[in-house]
Amino acid sequence: MTPDVLKSKIETLAPGTQAFVMDMTGTLDHYQAVVVSSAFTGIPMIKQHRMVMAIVQTEVDSGEVHALTIKTFTPEQYAKFSE
């Protein structure tokens, strides 16, 4: 799976979701994803991560995605984080 394909899958979470995906090892199976979505508003971080993992669970189960580090933000949190 390429970073662009993984990005596209994650962005199906909710309208307006943005994902920034990086291949961490060059092997196309270890990734870091920063996900920004208004769907995370008022939801604890662990549940936010579970929402993202649910989208890619098939790829994780098959081994196509071996490792995925996730950082989640609401748009407001991300605006402060990226200042």
N, C-alpha and C positions, 0 to 999 in steps of 0.2 A: 504494500500500500504506500502510495506516495504522500508526502505532506499535504499536497493540494487536495487529494481525495479525502484524507482524514479531516482536513479543514472543512470541506464541503459537507461531510457527514455531521460534524459537530454543529455546524451552523443551521442545521435543521431543527435544533432545539426549540427555537421560537423565532418569530419574525424579528429582524433587527439584530440577532445574535452575531457577534464577530468572534472569530477564532484566529489565533496566531499560532501556527504549528511549526516546530523545529525538529528535524531529524537529529537526534543527539549523537549518533554513532556512525552514521553513513551506511547503516545496514537496512534501513527502511523498516525497522521494527521497534526502535526505541525512540520515543517522542516526548517532547514537552509541549503542552498546550496552554495558552492563556486564553480564557474564554470570558467575553464580556457580554452580559445579557440582562435585560430588565426582568427576565423571568426569575432571576436570583433575588429580587427585592424581597426582604423579610424572611428569607429562607436560610437556615443555618448552613455553614460551609460544608459540613459532611453531606448534607442532602443535596447541595449544589453539585458536589463531586459525583454523587450517585446519579444525578440527572445526566451528567455528561457520560459517565461510564455505561449507563443503560443504552446509549446510542451506539457505542462501539463494542458492546459485550460480545457479539458474535465474532468479531475480529480478534478480540482478546482470547476467547475460548478456543478459536482455531489456531492460535499462535501467530497469526498474521501481524498482530500488534503484541509484542512481548512485554513492553513496559510503556506506561503513559503517566507522566507527571502532569498534574493539573493545577492550575491557578485560576480561581474564578473571581470575577468582580461584577458588581452592578456598574452601569455606565458612570454613575456619580463617583463610586469608589475608584474606578479606573482613571477618571479625570484627575483626581487628587494624586493617585499613584504615579501618573505619568508627568506630573508638573516638574 
